[in-house]
Amino acid sequence: MNAVRGAALAVAIGVLATTAGCSTWDGLSTREKATVGGAAAGGVVGGAVGGGALGTVGGAAAGGLIGNQLGKDRPKP
């Protein structure tokens, strides 16, 4: 049951952080938006594959890094 509570807490924190970030979304560069998207996707994949908080955090860090690098060469729309 502790794993379910931990997952629910992680989702709740993610939703709150995403909601807070939406207020400044228009001011972000393309690279910053790619970093956020990559971190979100990486966190989901890391949580599914790793099955714990460490997998989620590691996935988010890796996804953010990949998103940052992929978004650096794109011009701002």
All heavy atoms as a GROMACS GRO file, in nm:
protein
  486
    1MET      N    1   0.080  -0.119   0.000
    1MET     CA    2   0.000   0.000   0.000
    1MET      C    3   0.085   0.127   0.000
    1MET      O    4   0.044   0.229  -0.049
    1MET     CB    5  -0.094  -0.003   0.121
    1MET     CG    6  -0.200   0.101   0.116
    1MET     SD    7  -0.302   0.082  -0.029
    1MET     CE    8  -0.461   0.104   0.038
    2ASN      N    9   0.206   0.118   0.055
    2ASN     CA   10   0.294   0.234   0.058
    2ASN      C   11   0.337   0.277  -0.081
    2ASN      O   12   0.357   0.395  -0.105
    2ASN     CB   13   0.416   0.206   0.145
    2ASN     CG   14   0.382   0.202   0.293
    2ASN    OD1   15   0.284   0.264   0.334
    2ASN    ND2   16   0.460   0.132   0.370
    3ALA      N   17   0.352   0.181  -0.171
    3ALA     CA   18   0.389   0.215  -0.308
    3ALA      C   19   0.279   0.295  -0.376
    3ALA      O   20   0.307   0.389  -0.451
    3ALA     CB   21   0.420   0.089  -0.387
    4VAL      N   22   0.156   0.260  -0.350
    4VAL     CA   23   0.043   0.333  -0.409
    4VAL      C   24   0.037   0.475  -0.354
    4VAL      O   25   0.015   0.570  -0.429
    4VAL     CB   26  -0.090   0.258  -0.381
    4VAL    CG1   27  -0.208   0.339  -0.427
    4VAL    CG2   28  -0.088   0.122  -0.448
    5ARG      N   29   0.059   0.490  -0.225
    5ARG     CA   30   0.059   0.624  -0.166
    5ARG      C   31   0.174   0.709  -0.221
    5ARG      O   32   0.158   0.827  -0.248
    5ARG     CB   33   0.071   0.615  -0.015
    5ARG     CG   34  -0.057   0.572   0.050
    5ARG     CD   35  -0.045   0.576   0.199
    5ARG     NE   36  -0.167   0.528   0.261
    5ARG     CZ   37  -0.184   0.512   0.389
    5ARG    NH1   38  -0.084   0.537   0.471
    5ARG    NH2   39  -0.297   0.469   0.436
    6GLY      N   40   0.290   0.647  -0.237
    6GLY     CA   41   0.404   0.719  -0.294
    6GLY      C   42   0.378   0.762  -0.436
    6GLY      O   43   0.411   0.874  -0.475
    7ALA      N   44   0.317   0.676  -0.515
    7ALA     CA   45   0.285   0.710  -0.653
    7ALA      C   46   0.182   0.821  -0.658
    7ALA      O   47   0.192   0.914  -0.739
    7ALA     CB   48   0.235   0.587  -0.727
    8ALA      N   49   0.082   0.815  -0.572
    8ALA     CA   50  -0.021   0.919  -0.568
    8ALA      C   51   0.039   1.053  -0.528
    8ALA      O   52   0.004   1.158  -0.584
    8ALA     CB   53  -0.132   0.879  -0.472
    9LEU      N   54   0.132   1.051  -0.432
    9LEU     CA   55   0.198   1.174  -0.391
    9LEU      C   56   0.282   1.230  -0.504
    9LEU      O   57   0.280   1.351  -0.529
    9LEU     CB   58   0.285   1.147  -0.267
    9LEU     CG   59   0.362   1.267  -0.214
    9LEU    CD1   60   0.266   1.376  -0.169
    9LEU    CD2   61   0.451   1.225  -0.098
   10ALA      N   62   0.353   1.145  -0.576
   10ALA     CA   63   0.434   1.191  -0.689
   10ALA      C   64   0.348   1.253  -0.797
   10ALA      O   65   0.382   1.357  -0.854
   10ALA     CB   66   0.516   1.074  -0.745
   11VAL      N   67   0.234   1.192  -0.826
   11VAL     CA   68   0.143   1.247  -0.927
   11VAL      C   69   0.088   1.381  -0.880
   11VAL      O   70   0.081   1.476  -0.958
   11VAL     CB   71   0.029   1.147  -0.957
   11VAL    CG1   72  -0.080   1.211  -1.038
   11VAL    CG2   73   0.083   1.025  -1.028
   12ALA      N   74   0.050   1.391  -0.754
   12ALA     CA   75  -0.004   1.516  -0.702
   12ALA      C   76   0.099   1.628  -0.709
   12ALA      O   77   0.067   1.741  -0.750
   12ALA     CB   78  -0.050   1.497  -0.558
   13ILE      N   79   0.222   1.599  -0.675
   13ILE     CA   80   0.328   1.700  -0.683
   13ILE      C   81   0.352   1.741  -0.828
   13ILE      O   82   0.368   1.859  -0.858
   13ILE     CB   83   0.457   1.649  -0.617
   13ILE    CG1   84   0.437   1.640  -0.465
   13ILE    CG2   85   0.576   1.738  -0.649
   13ILE    CD1   86   0.549   1.571  -0.392
   14GLY      N   87   0.351   1.643  -0.917
   14GLY     CA   88   0.369   1.673  -1.059
   14GLY      C   89   0.258   1.760  -1.115
   14GLY      O   90   0.283   1.854  -1.191
   15VAL      N   91   0.135   1.732  -1.076
   15VAL     CA   92   0.022   1.813  -1.122
   15VAL      C   93   0.032   1.956  -1.070
   15VAL      O   94   0.010   2.052  -1.144
   15VAL     CB   95  -0.112   1.748  -1.081
   15VAL    CG1   96  -0.229   1.843  -1.103
   15VAL    CG2   97  -0.134   1.620  -1.159
   16LEU      N   98   0.068   1.970  -0.944
   16LEU     CA   99   0.082   2.104  -0.886
   16LEU      C  100   0.195   2.183  -0.954
   16LEU      O  101   0.180   2.301  -0.984
   16LEU     CB  102   0.107   2.095  -0.736
   16LEU     CG  103  -0.012   2.052  -0.652
   16LEU    CD1  104   0.029   2.032  -0.507
   16LEU    CD2  105  -0.124   2.153  -0.661
   17ALA      N  106   0.306   2.116  -0.978
   17ALA     CA  107   0.418   2.183  -1.044
   17ALA      C  108   0.383   2.222  -1.187
   17ALA      O  109   0.418   2.331  -1.233
   17ALA     CB  110   0.541   2.093  -1.042
   18THR      N  111   0.312   2.135  -1.256
   18THR     CA  112   0.272   2.165  -1.393
   18THR      C  113   0.174   2.280  -1.397
   18THR      O  114   0.183   2.369  -1.482
   18THR     CB  115   0.208   2.040  -1.458
   18THR    OG1  116   0.304   1.935  -1.454
   18THR    CG2  117   0.168   2.066  -1.601
   19THR      N  118   0.079   2.281  -1.306
   19THR     CA  119  -0.020   2.388  -1.300
   19THR      C  120   0.047   2.522  -1.271
   19THR      O  121   0.014   2.624  -1.332
   19THR     CB  122  -0.125   2.359  -1.193
   19THR    OG1  123  -0.185   2.232  -1.221
   19THR    CG2  124  -0.232   2.465  -1.190
   20ALA      N  125   0.142   2.522  -1.180
   20ALA     CA  126   0.213   2.646  -1.149
   20ALA      C  127   0.296   2.693  -1.267
   20ALA      O  128   0.308   2.812  -1.293
   20ALA     CB  129   0.303   2.625  -1.028
   21GLY      N  130   0.351   2.600  -1.342
   21GLY     CA  131   0.433   2.636  -1.458
   21GLY      C  132   0.354   2.686  -1.576
   21GLY      O  133   0.406   2.754  -1.663
   22CYS      N  134   0.226   2.653  -1.583
   22CYS     CA  135   0.144   2.693  -1.698
   22CYS      C  136   0.126   2.844  -1.706
   22CYS      O  137   0.103   2.897  -1.814
   22CYS     CB  138   0.007   2.626  -1.693
   22CYS     SG  139   0.014   2.451  -1.730
   23SER      N  140   0.135   2.914  -1.595
   23SER     CA  141   0.114   3.058  -1.596
   23SER      C  142   0.226   3.130  -1.670
   23SER      O  143   0.206   3.240  -1.719
   23SER     CB  144   0.103   3.111  -1.454
   23SER     OG  145   0.223   3.088  -1.384
   24THR      N  146   0.342   3.069  -1.682
   24THR     CA  147   0.454   3.133  -1.751
   24THR      C  148   0.492   3.060  -1.880
   24THR      O  149   0.597   3.087  -1.937
   24THR     CB  150   0.577   3.138  -1.659
   24THR    OG1  151   0.613   3.004  -1.622
   24THR    CG2  152   0.550   3.218  -1.535
   25TRP      N  153   0.409   2.968  -1.925
   25TRP     CA  154   0.442   2.886  -2.042
   25TRP      C  155   0.469   2.971  -2.166
   25TRP      O  156   0.560   2.941  -2.242
   25TRP     CB  157   0.329   2.786  -2.067
   25TRP     CG  158   0.357   2.690  -2.176
   25TRP    CD1  159   0.310   2.696  -2.304
   25TRP    CD2  160   0.441   2.574  -2.172
   25TRP    NE1  161   0.356   2.590  -2.377
   25TRP    CE2  162   0.437   2.514  -2.299
   25TRP    CE3  163   0.517   2.515  -2.072
   25TRP    CZ2  164   0.508   2.398  -2.328
   25TRP    CZ3  165   0.586   2.400  -2.102
   25TRP    CH2  166   0.582   2.343  -2.229
   26ASP      N  167   0.392   3.077  -2.189
   26ASP     CA  168   0.409   3.159  -2.309
   26ASP      C  169   0.542   3.232  -2.311
   26ASP      O  170   0.593   3.266  -2.417
   26ASP     CB  171   0.295   3.259  -2.322
   26ASP     CG  172   0.162   3.193  -2.353
   26ASP    OD1  173   0.163   3.081  -2.408
   26ASP    OD2  174   0.057   3.252  -2.321
   27GLY      N  175   0.599   3.257  -2.195
   27GLY     CA  176   0.725   3.329  -2.188
   27GLY      C  177   0.848   3.239  -2.204
   27GLY      O  178   0.960   3.288  -2.211
   28LEU      N  179   0.828   3.108  -2.210
   28LEU     CA  180   0.940   3.016  -2.221
   28LEU      C  181   0.989   3.006  -2.366
   28LEU      O  182   0.911   3.015  -2.460
   28LEU     CB  183   0.900   2.876  -2.174
   28LEU     CG  184   0.862   2.860  -2.027
   28LEU    CD1  185   0.820   2.717  -2.000
   28LEU    CD2  186   0.977   2.899  -1.938
   29SER      N  187   1.118   2.984  -2.379
   29SER     CA  188   1.174   2.961  -2.512
   29SER      C  189   1.141   2.819  -2.557
   29SER      O  190   1.095   2.736  -2.478
   29SER     CB  191   1.326   2.979  -2.509
   29SER     OG  192   1.386   2.875  -2.434
   30THR      N  193   1.165   2.792  -2.683
   30THR     CA  194   1.141   2.658  -2.736
   30THR      C  195   1.226   2.556  -2.664
   30THR      O  196   1.181   2.445  -2.634
   30THR     CB  197   1.171   2.654  -2.888
   30THR    OG1  198   1.090   2.755  -2.951
   30THR    CG2  199   1.141   2.520  -2.948
   31ARG      N  200   1.347   2.592  -2.631
   31ARG     CA  201   1.438   2.501  -2.562
   31ARG      C  202   1.388   2.469  -2.421
   31ARG      O  203   1.394   2.355  -2.375
   31ARG     CB  204   1.578   2.562  -2.556
   31ARG     CG  205   1.683   2.469  -2.501
   31ARG     CD  206   1.820   2.528  -2.514
   31ARG     NE  207   1.921   2.431  -2.479
   31ARG     CZ  208   2.050   2.454  -2.484
   31ARG    NH1  209   2.094   2.572  -2.525
   31ARG    NH2  210   2.137   2.362  -2.450
   32GLU      N  211   1.338   2.572  -2.353
   32GLU     CA  212   1.284   2.550  -2.219
   32GLU      C  213   1.159   2.463  -2.222
   32GLU      O  214   1.140   2.377  -2.136
   32GLU     CB  215   1.255   2.684  -2.153
   32GLU     CG  216   1.380   2.764  -2.121
   32GLU     CD  217   1.353   2.908  -2.086
   32GLU    OE1  218   1.250   2.964  -2.129
   32GLU    OE2  219   1.436   2.967  -2.014
   33LYS      N  220   1.074   2.485  -2.320
   33LYS     CA  221   0.954   2.402  -2.334
   33LYS      C  222   0.991   2.257  -2.364
   33LYS      O  223   0.929   2.164  -2.313
   33LYS     CB  224   0.863   2.456  -2.445
   33LYS     CG  225   0.795   2.586  -2.408
   33LYS     CD  226   0.710   2.637  -2.522
   33LYS     CE  227   0.647   2.770  -2.488
   33LYS     NZ  228   0.568   2.824  -2.599
   34ALA      N  229   1.092   2.237  -2.447
   34ALA     CA  230   1.138   2.101  -2.478
   34ALA      C  231   1.196   2.034  -2.353
   34ALA      O  232   1.177   1.914  -2.331
   34ALA     CB  233   1.242   2.104  -2.589
   35THR      N  234   1.262   2.111  -2.268
   35THR     CA  235   1.317   2.057  -2.144
   35THR      C  236   1.205   2.012  -2.051
   35THR      O  237   1.211   1.902  -1.994
   35THR     CB  238   1.404   2.163  -2.074
   35THR    OG1  239   1.509   2.204  -2.162
   35THR    CG2  240   1.463   2.110  -1.945
   36VAL      N  241   1.102   2.093  -2.037
   36VAL     CA  242   0.989   2.058  -1.952
   36VAL      C  243   0.918   1.934  -2.005
   36VAL      O  244   0.886   1.842  -1.929
   36VAL     CB  245   0.891   2.177  -1.940
   36VAL    CG1  246   0.763   2.136  -1.871
   36VAL    CG2  247   0.956   2.293  -1.867
   37GLY      N  248   0.892   1.931  -2.135
   37GLY     CA  249   0.826   1.815  -2.195
   37GLY      C  250   0.909   1.688  -2.181
   37GLY      O  251   0.855   1.581  -2.152
   38GLY      N  252   1.038   1.701  -2.202
   38GLY     CA  253   1.126   1.585  -2.188
   38GLY      C  254   1.131   1.534  -2.045
   38GLY      O  255   1.131   1.413  -2.021
   39ALA      N  256   1.134   1.627  -1.950
   39ALA     CA  257   1.136   1.586  -1.809
   39ALA      C  258   1.006   1.516  -1.770
   39ALA      O  259   1.008   1.416  -1.698
   39ALA     CB  260   1.160   1.707  -1.720
   40ALA      N  261   0.895   1.567  -1.819
   40ALA     CA  262   0.766   1.504  -1.788
   40ALA      C  263   0.758   1.364  -1.847
   40ALA      O  264   0.721   1.268  -1.779
   40ALA     CB  265   0.652   1.590  -1.840
   41ALA      N  266   0.795   1.352  -1.973
   41ALA     CA  267   0.790   1.220  -2.038
   41ALA      C  268   0.891   1.124  -1.974
   41ALA      O  269   0.860   1.007  -1.951
   41ALA     CB  270   0.819   1.235  -2.187
   42GLY      N  271   1.010   1.174  -1.944
   42GLY     CA  272   1.111   1.091  -1.881
   42GLY      C  273   1.070   1.044  -1.743
   42GLY      O  274   1.097   0.930  -1.704
   43GLY      N  275   1.002   1.129  -1.668
   43GLY     CA  276   0.954   1.091  -1.537
   43GLY      C  277   0.850   0.980  -1.544
   43GLY      O  278   0.852   0.887  -1.463
   44VAL      N  279   0.761   0.990  -1.641
   44VAL     CA  280   0.659   0.886  -1.658
   44VAL      C  281   0.724   0.753  -1.697
   44VAL      O  282   0.695   0.648  -1.639
   44VAL     CB  283   0.554   0.928  -1.763
   44VAL    CG1  284   0.463   0.814  -1.800
   44VAL    CG2  285   0.474   1.046  -1.712
   45VAL      N  286   0.813   0.758  -1.793
   45VAL     CA  287   0.880   0.635  -1.838
   45VAL      C  288   0.969   0.579  -1.727
   45VAL      O  289   0.969   0.458  -1.702
   45VAL     CB  290   0.962   0.661  -1.967
   45VAL    CG1  291   1.047   0.541  -2.003
   45VAL    CG2  292   0.870   0.696  -2.081
   46GLY      N  293   1.043   0.664  -1.660
   46GLY     CA  294   1.129   0.618  -1.551
   46GLY      C  295   1.051   0.556  -1.438
   46GLY      O  296   1.093   0.458  -1.378
   47GLY      N  297   0.934   0.614  -1.407
   47GLY     CA  298   0.850   0.557  -1.303
   47GLY      C  299   0.793   0.422  -1.342
   47GLY      O  300   0.782   0.331  -1.261
   48ALA      N  301   0.759   0.408  -1.471
   48ALA     CA  302   0.703   0.281  -1.518
   48ALA      C  303   0.810   0.172  -1.525
   48ALA      O  304   0.787   0.058  -1.487
   48ALA     CB  305   0.640   0.300  -1.655
   49VAL      N  306   0.928   0.209  -1.571
   49VAL     CA  307   1.035   0.111  -1.586
   49VAL      C  308   1.105   0.085  -1.453
   49VAL      O  309   1.126  -0.030  -1.415
   49VAL     CB  310   1.138   0.158  -1.692
   49VAL    CG1  311   1.257   0.066  -1.698
   49VAL    CG2  312   1.071   0.166  -1.828
   50GLY      N  313   1.141   0.191  -1.382
   50GLY     CA  314   1.214   0.177  -1.257
   50GLY      C  315   1.126   0.137  -1.141
   50GLY      O  316   1.172   0.074  -1.047
   51GLY      N  317   1.000   0.176  -1.145
   51GLY     CA  318   0.905   0.135  -1.044
   51GLY      C  319   0.919   0.202  -0.909
   51GLY      O  320   0.862   0.158  -0.812
   52GLY      N  321   0.992   0.310  -0.900
   52GLY     CA  322   1.007   0.377  -0.771
   52GLY      C  323   1.041   0.523  -0.789
   52GLY      O  324   1.048   0.574  -0.901
   53ALA      N  325   1.063   0.589  -0.678
   53ALA     CA  326   1.094   0.732  -0.682
   53ALA      C  327   1.227   0.758  -0.752
   53ALA      O  328   1.241   0.854  -0.828
   53ALA     CB  329   1.098   0.788  -0.541
   54LEU      N  330   1.323   0.671  -0.728
   54LEU     CA  331   1.454   0.689  -0.792
   54LEU      C  332   1.444   0.676  -0.944
   54LEU      O  333   1.504   0.754  -1.017
   54LEU     CB  334   1.554   0.586  -0.737
   54LEU     CG  335   1.698   0.602  -0.783
   54LEU    CD1  336   1.752   0.739  -0.744
   54LEU    CD2  337   1.785   0.494  -0.724
   55GLY      N  338   1.365   0.581  -0.991
   55GLY     CA  339   1.344   0.565  -1.135
   55GLY      C  340   1.273   0.685  -1.195
   55GLY      O  341   1.306   0.731  -1.304
   56THR      N  342   1.176   0.740  -1.121
   56THR     CA  343   1.102   0.857  -1.170
   56THR      C  344   1.193   0.979  -1.178
   56THR      O  345   1.194   1.050  -1.279
   56THR     CB  346   0.983   0.886  -1.077
   56THR    OG1  347   0.900   0.770  -1.072
   56THR    CG2  348   0.903   1.005  -1.126
   57VAL      N  349   1.269   1.002  -1.073
   57VAL     CA  350   1.358   1.118  -1.071
   57VAL      C  351   1.469   1.103  -1.176
   57VAL      O  352   1.501   1.198  -1.248
   57VAL     CB  353   1.418   1.138  -0.930
   57VAL    CG1  354   1.527   1.244  -0.931
   57VAL    CG2  355   1.309   1.175  -0.833
   58GLY      N  356   1.526   0.984  -1.185
   58GLY     CA  357   1.629   0.960  -1.286
   58GLY      C  358   1.575   0.976  -1.427
   58GLY      O  359   1.640   1.035  -1.514
   59GLY      N  360   1.455   0.926  -1.451
   59GLY     CA  361   1.393   0.940  -1.582
   59GLY      C  362   1.363   1.084  -1.616
   59GLY      O  363   1.382   1.129  -1.730
   60ALA      N  364   1.316   1.160  -1.516
   60ALA     CA  365   1.288   1.302  -1.538
   60ALA      C  366   1.416   1.379  -1.569
   60ALA      O  367   1.418   1.465  -1.658
   60ALA     CB  368   1.219   1.361  -1.416
   61ALA      N  369   1.523   1.347  -1.498
   61ALA     CA  370   1.651   1.415  -1.524
   61ALA      C  371   1.703   1.382  -1.663
   61ALA      O  372   1.744   1.472  -1.737
   61ALA     CB  373   1.753   1.374  -1.418
   62ALA      N  374   1.699   1.255  -1.700
   62ALA     CA  375   1.746   1.215  -1.833
   62ALA      C  376   1.658   1.274  -1.942
   62ALA      O  377   1.707   1.325  -2.044
   62ALA     CB  378   1.749   1.063  -1.843
   63GLY      N  379   1.526   1.270  -1.922
   63GLY     CA  380   1.434   1.326  -2.020
   63GLY      C  381   1.450   1.476  -2.036
   63GLY      O  382   1.443   1.530  -2.146
   64GLY      N  383   1.471   1.545  -1.925
   64GLY     CA  384   1.494   1.689  -1.932
   64GLY      C  385   1.620   1.724  -2.007
   64GLY      O  386   1.623   1.818  -2.088
   65LEU      N  387   1.725   1.647  -1.984
   65LEU     CA  388   1.851   1.669  -2.055
   65LEU      C  389   1.836   1.644  -2.205
   65LEU      O  390   1.881   1.723  -2.288
   65LEU     CB  391   1.960   1.579  -1.998
   65LEU     CG  392   2.099   1.592  -2.060
   65LEU    CD1  393   2.154   1.731  -2.035
   65LEU    CD2  394   2.192   1.488  -2.003
   66ILE      N  395   1.769   1.536  -2.239
   66ILE     CA  396   1.747   1.504  -2.381
   66ILE      C  397   1.659   1.610  -2.446
   66ILE      O  398   1.688   1.658  -2.556
   66ILE     CB  399   1.686   1.363  -2.395
   66ILE    CG1  400   1.788   1.258  -2.355
   66ILE    CG2  401   1.637   1.339  -2.538
   66ILE    CD1  402   1.732   1.118  -2.339
   67GLY      N  403   1.550   1.650  -2.379
   67GLY     CA  404   1.463   1.754  -2.433
   67GLY      C  405   1.536   1.886  -2.452
   67GLY      O  406   1.518   1.955  -2.551
   68ASN      N  407   1.622   1.920  -2.357
   68ASN     CA  408   1.700   2.042  -2.366
   68ASN      C  409   1.791   2.041  -2.488
   68ASN      O  410   1.799   2.140  -2.561
   68ASN     CB  411   1.782   2.060  -2.238
   68ASN     CG  412   1.861   2.188  -2.237
   68ASN    OD1  413   1.964   2.199  -2.303
   68ASN    ND2  414   1.812   2.284  -2.161
   69GLN      N  415   1.856   1.930  -2.511
   69GLN     CA  416   1.947   1.921  -2.624
   69GLN      C  417   1.874   1.917  -2.758
   69GLN      O  418   1.920   1.975  -2.856
   69GLN     CB  419   2.037   1.798  -2.610
   69GLN     CG  420   2.134   1.807  -2.494
   69GLN     CD  421   2.222   1.931  -2.500
   69GLN    OE1  422   2.288   1.955  -2.600
   69GLN    NE2  423   2.220   2.012  -2.396
   70LEU      N  424   1.757   1.852  -2.760
   70LEU     CA  425   1.680   1.848  -2.884
   70LEU      C  426   1.618   1.984  -2.918
   70LEU      O  427   1.602   2.016  -3.035
   70LEU     CB  428   1.571   1.743  -2.876
   70LEU     CG  429   1.616   1.597  -2.876
   70LEU    CD1  430   1.497   1.504  -2.855
   70LEU    CD2  431   1.688   1.563  -3.004
   71GLY      N  432   1.585   2.061  -2.816
   71GLY     CA  433   1.519   2.189  -2.840
   71GLY      C  434   1.612   2.306  -2.860
   71GLY      O  435   1.568   2.415  -2.892
   72LYS      N  436   1.742   2.287  -2.848
   72LYS     CA  437   1.833   2.402  -2.855
   72LYS      C  438   1.850   2.461  -2.994
   72LYS      O  439   1.881   2.576  -3.008
   72LYS     CB  440   1.969   2.367  -2.796
   72LYS     CG  441   2.056   2.277  -2.879
   72LYS     CD  442   2.188   2.254  -2.807
   72LYS     CE  443   2.276   2.163  -2.887
   72LYS     NZ  444   2.403   2.141  -2.820
   73ASP      N  445   1.830   2.382  -3.098
   73ASP     CA  446   1.851   2.431  -3.232
   73ASP      C  447   1.725   2.480  -3.300
   73ASP      O  448   1.729   2.524  -3.414
   73ASP     CB  449   1.915   2.322  -3.318
   73ASP     CG  450   2.056   2.286  -3.271
   73ASP    OD1  451   2.122   2.376  -3.214
   73ASP    OD2  452   2.096   2.172  -3.287
   74ARG      N  453   1.613   2.471  -3.232
   74ARG     CA  454   1.486   2.512  -3.292
   74ARG      C  455   1.460   2.658  -3.262
   74ARG      O  456   1.475   2.704  -3.150
   74ARG     CB  457   1.373   2.426  -3.238
   74ARG     CG  458   1.386   2.283  -3.278
   74ARG     CD  459   1.269   2.205  -3.233
   74ARG     NE  460   1.286   2.065  -3.272
   74ARG     CZ  461   1.198   1.972  -3.247
   74ARG    NH1  462   1.088   2.000  -3.184
   74ARG    NH2  463   1.220   1.849  -3.285
   75PRO      N  464   1.414   2.734  -3.362
   75PRO     CA  465   1.383   2.875  -3.338
   75PRO      C  466   1.253   2.888  -3.260
   75PRO      O  467   1.167   2.801  -3.265
   75PRO     CB  468   1.368   2.933  -3.479
   75PRO     CG  469   1.330   2.815  -3.563
   75PRO     CD  470   1.399   2.696  -3.502
   76LYS      N  471   1.238   2.999  -3.190
   76LYS     CA  472   1.114   3.025  -3.115
   76LYS      C  473   1.004   3.061  -3.213
   76LYS      O  474   1.024   3.146  -3.299
   76LYS     CB  475   1.137   3.138  -3.015
   76LYS     CG  476   1.020   3.159  -2.922
   76LYS     CD  477   1.053   3.261  -2.816
   76LYS     CE  478   0.936   3.273  -2.720
   76LYS     NZ  479   0.964   3.367  -2.613
   77PRO      N  480   0.886   2.996  -3.200
   77PRO     CA  481   0.778   3.026  -3.295
   77PRO      C  482   0.719   3.162  -3.275
   77PRO      O  483   0.726   3.223  -3.178
   77PRO     CB  484   0.674   2.917  -3.266
   77PRO     CG  485   0.710   2.856  -3.137
   77PRO     CD  486   0.852   2.892  -3.109
   0.00000   0.00000   0.00000
